[in-house]
Amino acid sequence: DESLQVIWQTGKNYYEDYKHFNSKSIKVFDFIEDMNYAYSATNLILARAGATTIAEILVLGIPSILVPSPNVVENHQYYNAKSLSDEGAAILIEDKEIDLKIFDEVTVTINSDKKLTELKKNALLLAKPDAAKIIAKSAIKFAEVK
């Protein structure tokens, strides 16, 4: 589909392996300096499930397919992604299933306005844009009690 554009951040370790995919519709980067720009051009994000990525996806309401890294402490990315998936705020695909599921999930999701809208709505419901303020108030309250 020529209307589909892919922005692909590989990381420094994998850039050399994948830069040959650069084309009119696929842009491969080792690192994206301006994530605001990338996010503003995004209808669907396929990403690992680190805490920062999760926070950004939720606050911005970006529909997402999350593939947790299996190489993290206590499998925390899986639990991050599962919590969103359980609330209908993301699609979870485990790393071991990616070859079997990714093409179909991306194709079905990107072509369903209903699914994209549902993922966005549910992500925004889980977002905590004022988390820093809530934590600060709790810390002050806790300090006052002590």
Helices and strands as residue ranges (DSSP letters): E 6-9, H 12-18, G 19-21, E 26-29, H 35-40, E 45-47, H 51-60, E 64-66, G 73-75, H 76-86, E 91-92, G 95-97, H 98-110, H 113-126, H 131-145
